[in-house]
Structure formats: C-alpha cells, structure tokens
Amino acid sequence: MEQRTFPRLNRAVGVVGLGTWQLGADWGTVSEEAALSVLAAAVDSGVSFLDTADVYGDGRSETLIGRFLRTRPDADLTVATKTGRRVEQRPEAYTLAHLREWTDRSRRNLGVDILDLVQLHCPPTPVFADDAVFEALDTLVAEERIAGYGVSVETCAEALTAIARPGVASVQIILNALRHKPLERVLPAAAEAGVGIIARVPLASGLLSGRYDEHTTFAPNDHRTYNRRGEAFDVGETFAGVDLTRGLAAVRRLAPLVGTERTMAQFALRWVIDQPGMTVVIPGARDVTQARTNAETASQRSLSDQEGAVVADVYDDLVRPQVHDRW
C-alpha cells in the first residue's frame, strides 16, 4: 500500500486506514469476534493506521484494538485515539490533570505505555486558542505518555488555528465528495506546515457507498437514526451534514462515473486519496469484505480530471449551498 508521512511524528502509514467508531457498537451491534475479524482483515490488506476514541463504546473500541495488538506484536501499526468527549464540553475541563487522566485510561484500554497519537476530540472552539491546553499536551509528550498529538475538528477555522501551532502533528477533518471546503485552505496550509491530514467520514456515513435509498432504515442505536438533526452531537458527523434526500440525489448523479472496475465506495475513497496534502483516509468497516474492499482502493487508478470535474459540479449544484459555509 502507498505510504504517506506524518512529518511531525516521523511516521509513515498506509494511505487507507481504518476508522473504528463502529467497533464500539455505536452504529448497531458488532460482536467482539466480528470486530477482531475486521481489524485482522484490514491489517492483512495493508492497513497500518487505526483510528479510535475513548468514547467509542465508552472504551470498547480501544479495548478491542488492545486485544488485537497483543495478537500482532510484530505488526508496524500506528494507533490514533481521541480524548475529551467523556465530560461536559466546557473549555475549562481541558486541564493537564484531566488530560493525564484521560490518556492514562486510553493507555490501559490499549495496553500500551506510550500512545502513538492523541487527538483532542472536537473540543469547544475556544480550546484551540488556549495556550495552556497545548502546553499540557507538550507535557504529556515530555512525560512519555504520548508520542505526539493532534486535533479532530468540526470546522475549517478550527483546523487553521491548530495548524499554526508548532506541536500539532495532525488534523482530522471531514473530507469527502460531499464536503469540499477543506480543499481551499486547510490542506494547503497543513502541507506547508508539515501537519498530517486524517480524512474522516469519507463515505458520508455510508451515503457515498451507493447502498442506501429513501426507504433505508437504521438501528435505533445507530447515529444515522438518532442524530439526523444533530440531537446528540454535531450534525456534520451524520451524512456529513447533508440532507439525506439531497445527498441521495448527488450520489445518483455520481453513479454513472463508477464503471465496472470499482464500487461506488471505492470511487468516493479514491477521490479523497487523490487530494493534494491528504495523508490517510479512515473509512469504517462493519465486516471483513468492507475492510478488504476499502484497502484495495489504495492500488486503484486515480480519478481522471474529467471525473474530478464532475464531482466538483455535483458538489456545486447540490451540496455547496447547504454545507459549505457552515463548516
């Protein structure tokens, strides 16, 4: 698999990683056996970057990854976790004491002494401008609790604030064929600063897989059921903030581009991989087939200029008015 580098971590990872929100059983039930099989299939297919968080299943995702790591001691994996969402979201909660407590819990869950990468998990916007928070993260690096740190953001403005900080190694942001704004300033700024870009929600919560229609239903404990209007967290995390009807219309316009050599999901993932300045894309996978198919995208041809132009036109026509200025 093609390798790309996080310069400030001095780590190279496969361009297709694995997002593990679903392994916490927050997208419907996923058994431990199924979760471990997904991890194995992904790694066996060349994936070397796993993204998790302490709130995914309240630590279940981290714990399962920890179990998997113990079965693959020789695997050269980078595990990124996220922290901060297990408490009420107030800027003053992001203290050195809390960050120590949170990261120590993740270290226990994952069974490691040093966390490869810890990301602030979409904290309140004022946190990004708080010097004390980033000084605390520097302290955790000095204490060898963490090897490096980054941020997961909701908005491009938050990303740009973080990129300006010399210790930030990565920015995780929503980037997909229905969310183009990061291409304008965030990816170029990150590339210039040597900050890695982790592209999350690359399939718009499965919308860009082409498998859903107006009649699709999701489990009650799936955020695609309970967060359609942002009832639990930022609505941008569900279907990338795109109204389902509008999103389905966009997918149907893109479908003729896919052809027979790849799936709709692979087409959408390849679009993300092709963006200059992008480091790793982290699609989720609920089963072994999805994990393998996602990884295969890394070896497929890039989209043509014509195909890229159609994606841009569909975005401008159907999606830009709804999402571009919001995030």
C-alpha positions as CSV (number, residue, x, y, z in Angstrom):
1,M,0.0,0.0,0.0
2,E,1.2,3.5,-0.8
3,Q,2.8,5.1,2.3
4,R,2.4,8.7,3.4
5,T,4.2,10.5,6.2
6,F,3.2,12.5,9.3
7,P,6.3,14.7,9.3
8,R,6.0,15.9,12.9
9,L,5.6,12.3,14.1
10,N,8.3,10.9,11.8
11,R,5.8,8.1,11.0
12,A,4.7,6.7,7.6
13,V,1.3,5.0,7.3
14,G,-0.7,3.3,4.6
15,V,-2.9,5.9,2.8
16,V,-6.0,3.9,3.6
17,G,-6.5,3.4,7.4
18,L,-9.4,2.1,9.4
19,G,-11.9,4.1,11.5
20,T,-13.2,2.1,14.4
21,W,-16.2,4.1,15.7
22,Q,-18.4,1.2,14.5
23,L,-16.4,-1.3,16.6
24,G,-17.6,0.4,19.7
25,A,-21.1,-0.8,18.7
26,D,-22.3,2.8,18.2
27,W,-23.6,2.0,14.7
28,G,-25.6,-1.0,15.8
29,T,-24.4,-4.3,17.3
30,V,-21.0,-5.6,16.4
31,S,-19.8,-8.7,18.2
32,E,-16.2,-8.9,19.6
33,E,-15.5,-11.7,17.1
34,A,-16.6,-9.6,14.2
35,A,-14.7,-6.6,15.4
36,L,-11.4,-8.6,15.7
37,S,-12.0,-10.1,12.3
38,V,-12.4,-6.6,10.8
39,L,-9.2,-5.5,12.4
40,A,-7.3,-8.6,11.1
41,A,-8.7,-8.2,7.6
42,A,-7.7,-4.6,7.4
43,V,-4.2,-5.1,8.7
44,D,-3.7,-8.2,6.4
45,S,-4.7,-6.0,3.5
46,G,-2.0,-3.4,4.2
47,V,-3.7,-1.0,6.6
48,S,-1.3,0.3,9.2
49,F,-3.3,3.2,10.7
50,L,-6.1,2.6,13.2
51,D,-8.2,5.5,14.5
52,T,-10.3,5.1,17.6
53,A,-11.5,7.2,20.6
54,D,-12.1,6.8,24.3
55,V,-15.9,7.4,23.8
56,Y,-16.4,4.7,21.1
57,G,-18.4,2.3,23.1
58,D,-17.1,4.0,26.2
59,G,-13.7,2.4,25.6
60,R,-14.9,-0.8,23.9
61,S,-13.2,0.1,20.6
62,E,-9.9,0.9,22.3
63,T,-10.1,-2.3,24.4
64,L,-10.7,-4.4,21.3
65,I,-7.8,-2.8,19.5
66,G,-5.7,-3.5,22.5
67,R,-6.6,-7.2,22.4
68,F,-5.8,-7.2,18.7
69,L,-2.4,-5.6,19.2
70,R,-1.4,-8.3,21.6
71,T,-2.0,-10.9,18.9
72,R,0.1,-9.0,16.4
73,P,3.2,-7.8,18.4
74,D,5.3,-7.6,15.2
75,A,2.8,-5.5,13.2
76,D,4.0,-2.0,12.4
77,L,0.8,-0.2,13.3
78,T,0.1,3.4,14.3
79,V,-2.9,3.7,16.6
80,A,-4.5,7.2,17.0
81,T,-7.0,7.7,19.7
82,K,-9.1,10.8,20.7
83,T,-9.9,12.3,24.0
84,G,-12.0,14.9,25.8
85,R,-15.6,13.9,25.0
86,R,-16.3,11.9,28.1
87,V,-17.1,15.0,30.1
88,E,-19.3,18.0,29.7
89,Q,-18.0,20.1,26.9
90,R,-16.6,23.2,28.7
91,P,-13.2,24.8,27.8
92,E,-12.1,24.8,31.4
93,A,-12.4,21.0,31.5
94,Y,-9.2,20.6,29.3
95,T,-6.6,20.7,32.1
96,L,-3.3,18.9,32.5
97,A,-4.8,16.8,35.3
98,H,-7.8,15.7,33.1
99,L,-5.6,15.1,30.1
100,R,-3.4,12.9,32.1
101,E,-6.4,11.0,33.5
102,W,-8.0,10.6,30.1
103,T,-4.8,9.5,28.3
104,D,-3.9,7.1,31.1
105,R,-7.3,5.4,30.7
106,S,-6.6,5.0,26.9
107,R,-3.2,3.6,27.7
108,R,-4.8,1.0,29.9
109,N,-7.5,0.2,27.3
110,L,-5.0,-0.2,24.5
111,G,-2.4,-1.9,26.7
112,V,0.5,0.4,25.7
113,D,2.9,2.5,27.6
114,I,3.0,5.4,25.1
115,L,0.1,6.4,22.9
116,D,1.2,6.9,19.3
117,L,-1.1,9.8,18.6
118,V,-3.7,11.5,20.9
119,Q,-6.2,13.9,19.3
120,L,-8.4,16.4,21.0
121,H,-11.9,15.1,20.1
122,C,-13.7,18.1,18.6
123,P,-13.4,20.2,21.7
124,P,-15.2,23.6,22.2
125,T,-13.8,26.1,19.8
126,P,-12.1,28.3,22.5
127,V,-9.8,25.3,23.3
128,F,-8.0,25.7,20.0
129,A,-6.8,29.2,21.1
130,D,-5.9,28.2,24.7
131,D,-2.1,28.0,25.1
132,A,-2.4,26.2,28.4
133,V,-4.1,23.2,26.7
134,F,-1.3,22.7,24.2
135,E,1.4,23.3,26.9
136,A,-0.3,20.4,28.8
137,L,-0.1,18.2,25.7
138,D,3.6,19.1,25.4
139,T,4.0,18.0,29.0
140,L,2.4,14.6,28.2
141,V,4.9,14.2,25.4
142,A,7.7,15.0,27.7
143,E,6.4,12.6,30.3
144,E,6.4,9.9,27.5
145,R,2.7,9.2,28.0
146,I,2.1,10.1,24.3
147,A,4.4,10.3,21.3
148,G,2.5,13.1,19.7
149,Y,-0.8,15.0,19.5
150,G,-3.2,16.4,17.0
151,V,-6.8,17.7,16.8
152,S,-10.0,16.5,15.4
153,V,-12.1,19.5,14.3
154,E,-15.6,20.3,13.1
155,T,-14.7,23.5,11.1
156,C,-12.0,24.7,8.8
157,A,-11.4,27.7,11.0
158,E,-10.6,25.4,13.9
159,A,-8.2,23.4,11.7
160,L,-6.3,26.5,10.6
161,T,-5.9,27.7,14.2
162,A,-4.5,24.3,15.1
163,I,-2.2,24.1,12.1
164,A,-0.5,27.3,13.3
165,R,0.7,25.6,16.5
166,P,4.2,24.1,16.2
167,G,3.4,21.0,18.2
168,V,0.3,19.8,16.4
169,A,1.2,16.7,14.3
170,S,-2.2,16.1,12.7
171,V,-5.6,17.5,11.9
172,Q,-8.6,15.2,11.5
173,I,-11.4,16.7,9.5
174,I,-14.4,15.6,7.5
175,L,-13.4,15.4,3.8
176,N,-15.4,13.6,1.1
177,A,-17.1,14.1,-2.2
178,L,-19.9,16.0,-0.4
179,R,-17.6,18.2,1.8
180,H,-15.0,20.1,-0.2
181,K,-14.3,23.2,1.8
182,P,-11.0,21.8,3.4
183,L,-9.5,21.8,-0.1
184,E,-9.5,25.6,-0.2
185,R,-7.2,26.5,2.7
186,V,-6.8,23.6,5.2
187,L,-5.0,21.0,3.1
188,P,-2.6,23.6,1.6
189,A,-1.8,25.1,5.0
190,A,-1.2,21.7,6.5
191,A,1.1,20.6,3.7
192,E,3.1,23.8,4.1
193,A,3.4,23.3,7.9
194,G,4.2,19.6,7.8
195,V,0.9,18.7,9.5
196,G,-0.7,15.4,8.5
197,I,-4.4,15.3,7.4
198,I,-6.6,12.5,8.6
199,A,-9.8,12.4,6.4
200,R,-12.8,11.2,8.4
201,V,-16.4,10.4,7.3
202,P,-15.1,9.8,3.8
203,L,-18.2,7.9,2.8
204,A,-20.6,10.4,4.4
205,S,-21.8,7.8,7.0
206,G,-22.2,5.3,4.2
207,L,-24.2,7.6,1.9
208,L,-21.4,7.5,-0.7
209,S,-21.4,3.7,-0.7
210,G,-24.5,3.9,-3.0
211,R,-26.3,1.2,-0.9
212,Y,-28.9,3.4,0.6
213,D,-32.2,5.0,-0.6
214,E,-35.1,6.9,0.8
215,H,-36.5,3.7,2.3
216,T,-33.4,2.5,4.2
217,T,-33.8,2.2,7.9
218,F,-31.0,2.1,10.6
219,A,-30.9,0.5,14.0
220,P,-32.2,2.7,16.9
221,N,-28.7,2.9,18.4
222,D,-27.2,4.0,15.1
223,H,-26.4,7.7,14.9
224,R,-27.9,7.8,11.4
225,T,-31.2,7.3,13.2
226,Y,-30.8,9.4,16.3
227,N,-28.6,12.3,15.1
228,R,-30.2,13.3,11.8
229,R,-30.7,16.8,13.1
230,G,-27.8,17.0,15.5
231,E,-29.7,15.8,18.5
232,A,-26.6,14.1,20.1
233,F,-23.6,15.8,18.6
234,D,-22.7,18.0,15.6
235,V,-24.9,17.1,12.7
236,G,-22.0,17.3,10.4
237,E,-20.9,13.9,11.7
238,T,-24.0,12.2,10.3
239,F,-24.2,12.0,6.5
240,A,-21.6,14.8,6.5
241,G,-24.4,17.2,7.4
242,V,-26.1,16.8,4.1
243,D,-29.8,16.3,3.9
244,L,-30.5,12.7,3.0
245,T,-32.7,13.5,0.0
246,R,-30.1,15.9,-1.4
247,G,-27.3,13.5,-0.7
248,L,-29.0,10.7,-2.5
249,A,-29.6,12.9,-5.5
250,A,-25.9,13.7,-5.5
251,V,-24.9,10.0,-5.3
252,R,-27.2,9.2,-8.2
253,R,-25.5,11.8,-10.4
254,L,-22.1,10.4,-9.5
255,A,-23.0,6.7,-10.0
256,P,-22.5,6.7,-13.8
257,L,-18.8,7.6,-13.3
258,V,-18.1,4.5,-11.3
259,G,-18.0,2.0,-14.1
260,T,-17.3,-1.7,-13.5
261,E,-13.7,-1.6,-12.2
262,R,-14.6,-0.4,-8.7
263,T,-17.5,0.1,-6.4
264,M,-19.2,3.4,-5.6
265,A,-17.5,3.4,-2.2
266,Q,-14.1,2.9,-3.8
267,F,-14.8,5.7,-6.2
268,A,-15.5,8.0,-3.3
269,L,-12.5,6.9,-1.3
270,R,-10.2,7.3,-4.3
271,W,-11.5,10.9,-4.7
272,V,-10.3,11.6,-1.1
273,I,-6.9,9.9,-1.6
274,D,-6.3,12.0,-4.7
275,Q,-6.5,15.3,-2.9
276,P,-3.1,17.0,-2.6
277,G,-2.0,17.2,1.0
278,M,-4.1,14.3,2.3
279,T,-2.3,11.8,4.5
280,V,-4.6,9.0,5.4
281,V,-8.3,8.3,4.9
282,I,-10.1,6.3,7.6
283,P,-13.3,4.6,6.4
284,G,-15.0,2.3,8.8
285,A,-15.9,-1.3,8.1
286,R,-18.5,-3.5,9.7
287,D,-17.3,-6.7,8.1
288,V,-14.3,-8.4,6.6
289,T,-15.4,-7.7,3.0
290,Q,-15.7,-4.0,3.6
291,A,-12.3,-3.8,5.2
292,R,-10.6,-5.6,2.3
293,T,-12.5,-3.6,-0.3
294,N,-11.7,-0.3,1.3
295,A,-8.0,-1.2,1.4
296,E,-8.0,-2.2,-2.3
297,T,-8.8,1.4,-3.2
298,A,-5.1,2.3,-2.5
299,S,-4.0,0.4,-5.5
300,Q,-6.6,1.6,-7.9
301,R,-6.1,4.3,-10.5
302,S,-6.6,7.9,-9.6
303,L,-9.7,9.6,-10.9
304,S,-9.3,11.4,-14.2
305,D,-9.5,15.2,-14.5
306,Q,-12.9,14.8,-16.1
307,E,-14.2,12.6,-13.3
308,G,-12.9,15.1,-10.7
309,A,-14.7,17.9,-12.6
310,V,-18.0,16.1,-12.4
311,V,-17.6,15.6,-8.7
312,A,-16.9,19.3,-8.3
313,D,-20.0,20.2,-10.4
314,V,-22.3,17.9,-8.4
315,Y,-21.0,19.4,-5.2
316,D,-21.5,23.0,-6.5
317,D,-25.0,22.2,-7.8
318,L,-26.5,20.2,-5.0
319,V,-24.4,20.3,-1.8
320,R,-22.4,23.6,-1.6
321,P,-25.5,25.7,-0.7
322,Q,-26.2,23.5,2.3
323,V,-22.9,22.8,3.9
324,H,-20.0,24.9,2.5
325,D,-20.4,28.0,4.7
326,R,-21.5,26.0,7.8
327,W,-18.2,24.1,8.5
